[in-house]
Amino acid sequence: MKKTSNNFAIRNPKSEISIRIHDVSGRLVKNLPRLTVNGERSTVVWDGEDNLGRNLSPGVYFVQIKAGAYQQIEKVVLCK
């Protein structure tokens, strides 16, 4: 399974981050565990599965990242 790579920068050196992945209809398909970042680079890998462990279809998804008042939404493409 091939996935594209996106980089996000969170400025707060100690932030609790939530990452949610939605399909093109806006339906939540994956809620990644909350992370605590302590000012160092962190990597999060999504395996292309939904919350029930099922493989999702290739296509466009939206990654929503929240850290305190900061929020960013990015488009990603899941390829197989």
C-alpha positions as CSV (number, residue, x, y, z in Angstrom):
1,M,0.0,0.0,0.0
2,K,1.5,3.3,-1.1
3,K,0.6,6.6,0.7
4,T,1.6,10.2,0.1
5,S,3.5,12.1,2.7
6,N,2.3,15.4,4.2
7,N,4.2,17.4,6.8
8,F,2.5,19.5,9.5
9,A,4.2,21.9,11.9
10,I,2.7,22.4,15.4
11,R,4.3,25.5,17.0
12,N,3.4,24.8,20.7
13,P,6.4,22.8,22.1
14,K,4.1,20.6,24.2
15,S,0.7,20.0,22.6
16,E,-1.9,17.3,22.8
17,I,-2.8,16.5,19.2
18,S,-5.8,14.7,17.7
19,I,-5.9,13.4,14.2
20,R,-9.1,12.4,12.5
21,I,-9.5,11.1,8.9
22,H,-12.6,11.7,6.9
23,D,-13.8,10.4,3.6
24,V,-15.0,12.7,0.8
25,S,-18.5,12.7,2.2
26,G,-17.3,14.0,5.5
27,R,-17.8,10.7,7.4
28,L,-15.2,10.0,10.1
29,V,-13.4,6.8,9.0
30,K,-10.4,6.8,11.4
31,N,-9.7,8.5,14.7
32,L,-6.0,8.1,15.5
33,P,-5.0,8.0,19.2
34,R,-4.3,11.3,20.9
35,L,-0.6,12.2,20.9
36,T,1.5,14.3,23.1
37,V,4.3,16.1,21.3
38,N,7.2,17.4,23.4
39,G,8.8,19.8,20.9
40,E,10.5,17.0,18.8
41,R,9.6,15.7,15.4
42,S,6.9,13.0,15.5
43,T,5.7,10.7,12.7
44,V,2.2,9.3,12.4
45,V,1.5,6.6,9.9
46,W,-2.0,5.7,8.8
47,D,-2.2,2.1,7.6
48,G,-5.3,2.8,5.4
49,E,-7.7,1.1,7.7
50,D,-10.9,2.4,9.3
51,N,-11.7,2.4,13.0
52,L,-12.9,-1.2,12.7
53,G,-9.7,-2.5,11.1
54,R,-11.1,-2.8,7.5
55,N,-9.0,-1.7,4.6
56,L,-10.4,1.4,3.0
57,S,-10.8,1.9,-0.8
58,P,-8.1,3.9,-2.6
59,G,-9.1,7.6,-3.1
60,V,-9.2,11.0,-1.5
61,Y,-9.4,11.5,2.3
62,F,-9.1,14.5,4.5
63,V,-6.9,14.6,7.6
64,Q,-8.0,16.9,10.4
65,I,-5.3,17.9,12.9
66,K,-6.1,19.7,16.1
67,A,-3.7,21.0,18.7
68,G,-5.3,23.4,21.2
69,A,-6.8,26.3,19.2
70,Y,-4.9,25.3,16.1
71,Q,-6.7,23.3,13.4
72,Q,-5.6,22.2,9.9
73,I,-7.3,20.1,7.3
74,E,-5.3,18.5,4.5
75,K,-6.3,16.4,1.5
76,V,-4.4,13.0,1.1
77,V,-4.6,10.3,-1.5
78,L,-4.7,6.7,-0.4
79,C,-3.2,4.5,-3.2
80,K,-2.9,0.7,-3.4
